[in-house]
C-alpha cells in the first residue's frame, strides 16, 4: 500500500499541463488588464500623439 501511494505522489505526470494552464491564465489576466488600461482616454491620446510624432516628417 505504501509503495503504491509513494509511486503516485512521486510522478510528474500532468505537471507540464498544469504549468501551461497557469501560464495561459496569467497571460489572459495580463491581456485583460492591458485592455482596461488602453480603453482610457488619456492613454489613447498619449498613444495617438506618439504615433503622430513618429510618423511626422521633419
N, CA, C and O atoms as a CHARMM CRD file, in Angstrom:
* protein
*
  232
    1    1 UNK  N      0.82900  -1.20400   0.00000 PROA 1      0.00000
    2    1 UNK  CA     0.00000   0.00000   0.00000 PROA 1      0.00000
    3    1 UNK  C      0.86800   1.26000   0.00000 PROA 1      0.00000
    4    1 UNK  O      0.61100   2.20000  -0.75200 PROA 1      0.00000
    5    2 UNK  N      1.88700   1.26900   0.84200 PROA 2      0.00000
    6    2 UNK  CA     2.76400   2.43200   0.94600 PROA 2      0.00000
    7    2 UNK  C      3.48500   2.69800  -0.37800 PROA 2      0.00000
    8    2 UNK  O      3.64500   3.84700  -0.79000 PROA 2      0.00000
    9    3 UNK  N      3.91600   1.61800  -1.03700 PROA 3      0.00000
   10    3 UNK  CA     4.61700   1.77500  -2.32200 PROA 3      0.00000
   11    3 UNK  C      3.70400   2.40000  -3.37300 PROA 3      0.00000
   12    3 UNK  O      4.12700   3.25700  -4.15000 PROA 3      0.00000
   13    4 UNK  N      2.47700   1.97100  -3.38500 PROA 4      0.00000
   14    4 UNK  CA     1.52000   2.49600  -4.35800 PROA 4      0.00000
   15    4 UNK  C      1.30600   4.00900  -4.15900 PROA 4      0.00000
   16    4 UNK  O      1.28700   4.77000  -5.12600 PROA 4      0.00000
   17    5 UNK  N      1.15100   4.41900  -2.92900 PROA 5      0.00000
   18    5 UNK  CA     0.96400   5.84200  -2.61900 PROA 5      0.00000
   19    5 UNK  C      2.22100   6.63100  -2.96700 PROA 5      0.00000
   20    5 UNK  O      2.13100   7.72400  -3.52700 PROA 5      0.00000
   21    6 UNK  N      3.38800   6.08800  -2.64200 PROA 6      0.00000
   22    6 UNK  CA     4.64900   6.76200  -2.94200 PROA 6      0.00000
   23    6 UNK  C      4.82800   6.93000  -4.44300 PROA 6      0.00000
   24    6 UNK  O      5.25400   7.98600  -4.91100 PROA 6      0.00000
   25    7 UNK  N      4.50300   5.88600  -5.19300 PROA 7      0.00000
   26    7 UNK  CA     4.63700   5.98700  -6.65100 PROA 7      0.00000
   27    7 UNK  C      3.70300   7.04800  -7.23100 PROA 7      0.00000
   28    7 UNK  O      4.08400   7.78600  -8.14000 PROA 7      0.00000
   29    8 UNK  N      2.50600   7.12100  -6.71600 PROA 8      0.00000
   30    8 UNK  CA     1.55300   8.11800  -7.22800 PROA 8      0.00000
   31    8 UNK  C      1.99700   9.54200  -6.90600 PROA 8      0.00000
   32    8 UNK  O      1.84400  10.44100  -7.73300 PROA 8      0.00000
   33    9 UNK  N      2.53400   9.74700  -5.73700 PROA 9      0.00000
   34    9 UNK  CA     2.96000  11.08400  -5.33800 PROA 9      0.00000
   35    9 UNK  C      4.26700  11.49800  -5.99000 PROA 9      0.00000
   36    9 UNK  O      4.51900  12.69100  -6.16200 PROA 9      0.00000
   37   10 UNK  N      5.10100  10.53800  -6.35600 PROA 10     0.00000
   38   10 UNK  CA     6.41500  10.84600  -6.91000 PROA 10     0.00000
   39   10 UNK  C      6.36500  11.18900  -8.39200 PROA 10     0.00000
   40   10 UNK  O      7.29700  11.81600  -8.89700 PROA 10     0.00000
   41   11 UNK  N      5.33100  10.80900  -9.09500 PROA 11     0.00000
   42   11 UNK  CA     5.26300  11.03300 -10.53800 PROA 11     0.00000
   43   11 UNK  C      5.01800  12.48500 -10.89000 PROA 11     0.00000
   44   11 UNK  O      4.34100  13.21200 -10.16300 PROA 11     0.00000
   45   12 UNK  N      5.58300  12.89900 -12.02100 PROA 12     0.00000
   46   12 UNK  CA     5.39500  14.26600 -12.51300 PROA 12     0.00000
   47   12 UNK  C      4.38100  14.32000 -13.65000 PROA 12     0.00000
   48   12 UNK  O      4.26600  15.33500 -14.33700 PROA 12     0.00000
   49   13 UNK  N      3.66200  13.24900 -13.84400 PROA 13     0.00000
   50   13 UNK  CA     2.71400  13.19500 -14.94700 PROA 13     0.00000
   51   13 UNK  C      1.64600  14.27700 -14.78300 PROA 13     0.00000
   52   13 UNK  O      1.01100  14.37600 -13.73300 PROA 13     0.00000
   53   14 UNK  N      1.45700  15.06900 -15.80700 PROA 14     0.00000
   54   14 UNK  CA     0.47600  16.14600 -15.75800 PROA 14     0.00000
   55   14 UNK  C      1.02900  17.46700 -15.26100 PROA 14     0.00000
   56   14 UNK  O      0.32500  18.47600 -15.29500 PROA 14     0.00000
   57   15 UNK  N      2.26600  17.49000 -14.80400 PROA 15     0.00000
   58   15 UNK  CA     2.84300  18.73600 -14.27200 PROA 15     0.00000
   59   15 UNK  C      3.00600  19.77800 -15.37600 PROA 15     0.00000
   60   15 UNK  O      2.72600  20.95800 -15.16400 PROA 15     0.00000
   61   16 UNK  N      3.45700  19.34600 -16.54900 PROA 16     0.00000
   62   16 UNK  CA     3.65100  20.29500 -17.64500 PROA 16     0.00000
   63   16 UNK  C      2.31800  20.90700 -18.06200 PROA 16     0.00000
   64   16 UNK  O      2.24700  22.10100 -18.35200 PROA 16     0.00000
   65   17 UNK  N      1.27900  20.11000 -18.09500 PROA 17     0.00000
   66   17 UNK  CA    -0.04300  20.60900 -18.46800 PROA 17     0.00000
   67   17 UNK  C     -0.52100  21.64900 -17.46200 PROA 17     0.00000
   68   17 UNK  O     -1.09400  22.66900 -17.84400 PROA 17     0.00000
   69   18 UNK  N     -0.29000  21.39700 -16.19500 PROA 18     0.00000
   70   18 UNK  CA    -0.68900  22.35600 -15.16600 PROA 18     0.00000
   71   18 UNK  C      0.09900  23.65300 -15.30400 PROA 18     0.00000
   72   18 UNK  O     -0.45500  24.73800 -15.12600 PROA 18     0.00000
   73   19 UNK  N      1.38400  23.54900 -15.61800 PROA 19     0.00000
   74   19 UNK  CA     2.20200  24.74900 -15.80000 PROA 19     0.00000
   75   19 UNK  C      1.70600  25.56100 -16.99200 PROA 19     0.00000
   76   19 UNK  O      1.64000  26.78900 -16.92200 PROA 19     0.00000
   77   20 UNK  N      1.36100  24.89000 -18.07800 PROA 20     0.00000
   78   20 UNK  CA     0.81500  25.59900 -19.24200 PROA 20     0.00000
   79   20 UNK  C     -0.49700  26.28100 -18.89900 PROA 20     0.00000
   80   20 UNK  O     -0.75600  27.39900 -19.34500 PROA 20     0.00000
   81   21 UNK  N     -1.32300  25.61700 -18.11100 PROA 21     0.00000
   82   21 UNK  CA    -2.60600  26.20700 -17.73100 PROA 21     0.00000
   83   21 UNK  C     -2.39700  27.46000 -16.88100 PROA 21     0.00000
   84   21 UNK  O     -3.08500  28.46200 -17.07400 PROA 21     0.00000
   85   22 UNK  N     -1.46200  27.40900 -15.95100 PROA 22     0.00000
   86   22 UNK  CA    -1.17600  28.57400 -15.10100 PROA 22     0.00000
   87   22 UNK  C     -0.62100  29.71500 -15.94000 PROA 22     0.00000
   88   22 UNK  O     -1.02000  30.86700 -15.76800 PROA 22     0.00000
   89   23 UNK  N      0.29800  29.40000 -16.84700 PROA 23     0.00000
   90   23 UNK  CA     0.87700  30.44400 -17.70600 PROA 23     0.00000
   91   23 UNK  C     -0.18100  31.05100 -18.62100 PROA 23     0.00000
   92   23 UNK  O     -0.18100  32.26000 -18.85200 PROA 23     0.00000
   93   24 UNK  N     -1.07200  30.23100 -19.13800 PROA 24     0.00000
   94   24 UNK  CA    -2.14400  30.73100 -20.00700 PROA 24     0.00000
   95   24 UNK  C     -3.08000  31.64800 -19.23700 PROA 24     0.00000
   96   24 UNK  O     -3.47700  32.69800 -19.74400 PROA 24     0.00000
   97   25 UNK  N     -3.43300  31.26900 -18.03400 PROA 25     0.00000
   98   25 UNK  CA    -4.32300  32.11000 -17.22300 PROA 25     0.00000
   99   25 UNK  C     -3.64900  33.43000 -16.85500 PROA 25     0.00000
  100   25 UNK  O     -4.30900  34.46800 -16.80900 PROA 25     0.00000
  101   26 UNK  N     -2.35200  33.40000 -16.59600 PROA 26     0.00000
  102   26 UNK  CA    -1.63100  34.63800 -16.29900 PROA 26     0.00000
  103   26 UNK  C     -1.61600  35.54800 -17.52500 PROA 26     0.00000
  104   26 UNK  O     -1.78600  36.76100 -17.39800 PROA 26     0.00000
  105   27 UNK  N     -1.41500  34.97000 -18.71000 PROA 27     0.00000
  106   27 UNK  CA    -1.41600  35.75900 -19.94100 PROA 27     0.00000
  107   27 UNK  C     -2.78600  36.36700 -20.20800 PROA 27     0.00000
  108   27 UNK  O     -2.88000  37.51500 -20.64100 PROA 27     0.00000
  109   28 UNK  N     -3.83800  35.61400 -19.95700 PROA 28     0.00000
  110   28 UNK  CA    -5.20400  36.12100 -20.15200 PROA 28     0.00000
  111   28 UNK  C     -5.48100  37.27200 -19.18300 PROA 28     0.00000
  112   28 UNK  O     -6.07500  38.28000 -19.56300 PROA 28     0.00000
  113   29 UNK  N     -5.05300  37.11600 -17.94300 PROA 29     0.00000
  114   29 UNK  CA    -5.23200  38.18500 -16.96200 PROA 29     0.00000
  115   29 UNK  C     -4.48100  39.44500 -17.34600 PROA 29     0.00000
  116   29 UNK  O     -5.00400  40.55200 -17.21200 PROA 29     0.00000
  117   30 UNK  N     -3.24900  39.27900 -17.82700 PROA 30     0.00000
  118   30 UNK  CA    -2.45200  40.42700 -18.25500 PROA 30     0.00000
  119   30 UNK  C     -3.08700  41.10600 -19.46900 PROA 30     0.00000
  120   30 UNK  O     -3.11400  42.33400 -19.54400 PROA 30     0.00000
  121   31 UNK  N     -3.59100  40.32700 -20.40800 PROA 31     0.00000
  122   31 UNK  CA    -4.25400  40.89600 -21.58300 PROA 31     0.00000
  123   31 UNK  C     -5.49600  41.67700 -21.17200 PROA 31     0.00000
  124   31 UNK  O     -5.75600  42.75500 -21.70700 PROA 31     0.00000
  125   32 UNK  N     -6.25900  41.14600 -20.23400 PROA 32     0.00000
  126   32 UNK  CA    -7.43700  41.85900 -19.74200 PROA 32     0.00000
  127   32 UNK  C     -7.07400  43.17500 -19.08600 PROA 32     0.00000
  128   32 UNK  O     -7.75300  44.18200 -19.28100 PROA 32     0.00000
  129   33 UNK  N     -6.00600  43.16800 -18.30900 PROA 33     0.00000
  130   33 UNK  CA    -5.53500  44.39700 -17.67400 PROA 33     0.00000
  131   33 UNK  C     -5.10900  45.42300 -18.71800 PROA 33     0.00000
  132   33 UNK  O     -5.42000  46.60700 -18.58300 PROA 33     0.00000
  133   34 UNK  N     -4.40400  44.98600 -19.75300 PROA 34     0.00000
  134   34 UNK  CA    -3.99300  45.90900 -20.81900 PROA 34     0.00000
  135   34 UNK  C     -5.20200  46.49900 -21.54100 PROA 34     0.00000
  136   34 UNK  O     -5.20200  47.68000 -21.89100 PROA 34     0.00000
  137   35 UNK  N     -6.21400  45.69300 -21.76200 PROA 35     0.00000
  138   35 UNK  CA    -7.41600  46.19800 -22.43000 PROA 35     0.00000
  139   35 UNK  C     -8.07000  47.28500 -21.59100 PROA 35     0.00000
  140   35 UNK  O     -8.48300  48.31800 -22.11800 PROA 35     0.00000
  141   36 UNK  N     -8.16500  47.05500 -20.29700 PROA 36     0.00000
  142   36 UNK  CA    -8.76900  48.06000 -19.40700 PROA 36     0.00000
  143   36 UNK  C     -7.95200  49.34600 -19.42800 PROA 36     0.00000
  144   36 UNK  O     -8.51600  50.43900 -19.49000 PROA 36     0.00000
  145   37 UNK  N     -6.63100  49.22400 -19.37700 PROA 37     0.00000
  146   37 UNK  CA    -5.76600  50.41200 -19.37300 PROA 37     0.00000
  147   37 UNK  C     -5.85200  51.15800 -20.69400 PROA 37     0.00000
  148   37 UNK  O     -5.94300  52.38500 -20.70700 PROA 37     0.00000
  149   38 UNK  N     -5.82300  50.43100 -21.80600 PROA 38     0.00000
  150   38 UNK  CA    -5.79700  51.07600 -23.12200 PROA 38     0.00000
  151   38 UNK  C     -7.13600  51.67800 -23.52100 PROA 38     0.00000
  152   38 UNK  O     -7.18500  52.47400 -24.45900 PROA 38     0.00000
  153   39 UNK  N     -8.20400  51.33300 -22.85200 PROA 39     0.00000
  154   39 UNK  CA    -9.51000  51.92600 -23.16400 PROA 39     0.00000
  155   39 UNK  C     -9.65200  53.33400 -22.61000 PROA 39     0.00000
  156   39 UNK  O    -10.56100  54.06400 -23.00500 PROA 39     0.00000
  157   40 UNK  N     -8.77900  53.72100 -21.71300 PROA 40     0.00000
  158   40 UNK  CA    -8.85100  55.05200 -21.12500 PROA 40     0.00000
  159   40 UNK  C     -8.51500  56.13600 -22.14200 PROA 40     0.00000
  160   40 UNK  O     -7.66900  55.93600 -23.01400 PROA 40     0.00000
  161   41 UNK  N     -9.17600  57.27900 -22.03000 PROA 41     0.00000
  162   41 UNK  CA    -8.96900  58.37000 -22.97700 PROA 41     0.00000
  163   41 UNK  C     -7.56200  58.95000 -22.89000 PROA 41     0.00000
  164   41 UNK  O     -6.97600  59.31300 -23.91100 PROA 41     0.00000
  165   42 UNK  N     -7.01900  59.03800 -21.68500 PROA 42     0.00000
  166   42 UNK  CA    -5.67500  59.59100 -21.52600 PROA 42     0.00000
  167   42 UNK  C     -4.64600  58.74800 -22.25200 PROA 42     0.00000
  168   42 UNK  O     -3.81100  59.27200 -22.98800 PROA 42     0.00000
  169   43 UNK  N     -4.70500  57.46300 -22.04900 PROA 43     0.00000
  170   43 UNK  CA    -3.73700  56.56000 -22.67000 PROA 43     0.00000
  171   43 UNK  C     -3.91100  56.57700 -24.17600 PROA 43     0.00000
  172   43 UNK  O     -2.92600  56.57600 -24.91600 PROA 43     0.00000
  173   44 UNK  N     -5.13700  56.59100 -24.63300 PROA 44     0.00000
  174   44 UNK  CA    -5.39600  56.62900 -26.07700 PROA 44     0.00000
  175   44 UNK  C     -4.82100  57.90800 -26.69500 PROA 44     0.00000
  176   44 UNK  O     -4.24900  57.87200 -27.78400 PROA 44     0.00000
  177   45 UNK  N     -4.97400  59.02200 -26.00200 PROA 45     0.00000
  178   45 UNK  CA    -4.41400  60.27800 -26.50100 PROA 45     0.00000
  179   45 UNK  C     -2.89200  60.24900 -26.53200 PROA 45     0.00000
  180   45 UNK  O     -2.27500  60.71900 -27.48900 PROA 45     0.00000
  181   46 UNK  N     -2.29400  59.70100 -25.49500 PROA 46     0.00000
  182   46 UNK  CA    -0.82800  59.60300 -25.46100 PROA 46     0.00000
  183   46 UNK  C     -0.32500  58.73700 -26.60600 PROA 46     0.00000
  184   46 UNK  O      0.63200  59.10300 -27.28900 PROA 46     0.00000
  185   47 UNK  N     -0.96400  57.58800 -26.82200 PROA 47     0.00000
  186   47 UNK  CA    -0.53700  56.70000 -27.90600 PROA 47     0.00000
  187   47 UNK  C     -0.75500  57.33400 -29.27600 PROA 47     0.00000
  188   47 UNK  O      0.07600  57.18300 -30.17100 PROA 47     0.00000
  189   48 UNK  N     -1.86500  58.04000 -29.44100 PROA 48     0.00000
  190   48 UNK  CA    -2.12900  58.71500 -30.71300 PROA 48     0.00000
  191   48 UNK  C     -1.06800  59.77900 -30.98900 PROA 48     0.00000
  192   48 UNK  O     -0.56000  59.86900 -32.10700 PROA 48     0.00000
  193   49 UNK  N     -0.73100  60.58100 -29.98700 PROA 49     0.00000
  194   49 UNK  CA     0.31800  61.58200 -30.14800 PROA 49     0.00000
  195   49 UNK  C      1.65800  60.94500 -30.47100 PROA 49     0.00000
  196   49 UNK  O      2.41100  61.44000 -31.31000 PROA 49     0.00000
  197   50 UNK  N      1.94300  59.85300 -29.80100 PROA 50     0.00000
  198   50 UNK  CA     3.20600  59.14700 -30.03800 PROA 50     0.00000
  199   50 UNK  C      3.30600  58.66100 -31.47500 PROA 50     0.00000
  200   50 UNK  O      4.35000  58.80500 -32.11200 PROA 50     0.00000
  201   51 UNK  N      2.22300  58.08700 -31.98600 PROA 51     0.00000
  202   51 UNK  CA     2.22800  57.60200 -33.36700 PROA 51     0.00000
  203   51 UNK  C      2.31000  58.77100 -34.34000 PROA 51     0.00000
  204   51 UNK  O      3.03300  58.68900 -35.33300 PROA 51     0.00000
  205   52 UNK  N      1.59000  59.85300 -34.07900 PROA 52     0.00000
  206   52 UNK  CA     1.65000  61.02200 -34.96100 PROA 52     0.00000
  207   52 UNK  C      3.05700  61.58200 -35.02000 PROA 52     0.00000
  208   52 UNK  O      3.55900  61.89300 -36.10000 PROA 52     0.00000
  209   53 UNK  N      3.69500  61.71200 -33.87300 PROA 53     0.00000
  210   53 UNK  CA     5.06000  62.23800 -33.83800 PROA 53     0.00000
  211   53 UNK  C      6.03500  61.31100 -34.56200 PROA 53     0.00000
  212   53 UNK  O      6.95500  61.77600 -35.23400 PROA 53     0.00000
  213   54 UNK  N      5.83500  60.02100 -34.42600 PROA 54     0.00000
  214   54 UNK  CA     6.72000  59.07100 -35.07900 PROA 54     0.00000
  215   54 UNK  C      6.54000  59.08500 -36.59900 PROA 54     0.00000
  216   54 UNK  O      7.49800  58.86200 -37.33900 PROA 54     0.00000
  217   55 UNK  N      5.32300  59.34300 -37.05900 PROA 55     0.00000
  218   55 UNK  CA     5.06100  59.32300 -38.48900 PROA 55     0.00000
  219   55 UNK  C      5.22700  60.67100 -39.17400 PROA 55     0.00000
  220   55 UNK  O      5.21700  60.75100 -40.40200 PROA 55     0.00000
  221   56 UNK  N      5.37900  61.73200 -38.38400 PROA 56     0.00000
  222   56 UNK  CA     5.51900  63.05000 -38.99900 PROA 56     0.00000
  223   56 UNK  C      6.90100  63.19300 -39.62800 PROA 56     0.00000
  224   56 UNK  O      7.90400  62.70400 -39.10900 PROA 56     0.00000
  225   57 UNK  N      6.91100  63.87600 -40.75400 PROA 57     0.00000
  226   57 UNK  CA     8.17100  64.08200 -41.49100 PROA 57     0.00000
  227   57 UNK  C      8.68500  65.45700 -41.13300 PROA 57     0.00000
  228   57 UNK  O      7.96000  66.44800 -41.22200 PROA 57     0.00000
  229   58 UNK  N      9.93700  65.50900 -40.72900 PROA 58     0.00000
  230   58 UNK  CA    10.57800  66.79800 -40.46800 PROA 58     0.00000
  231   58 UNK  C     10.31900  67.21900 -39.11500 PROA 58     0.00000
  232   58 UNK  O     10.77600  68.28500 -38.70200 PROA 58     0.00000
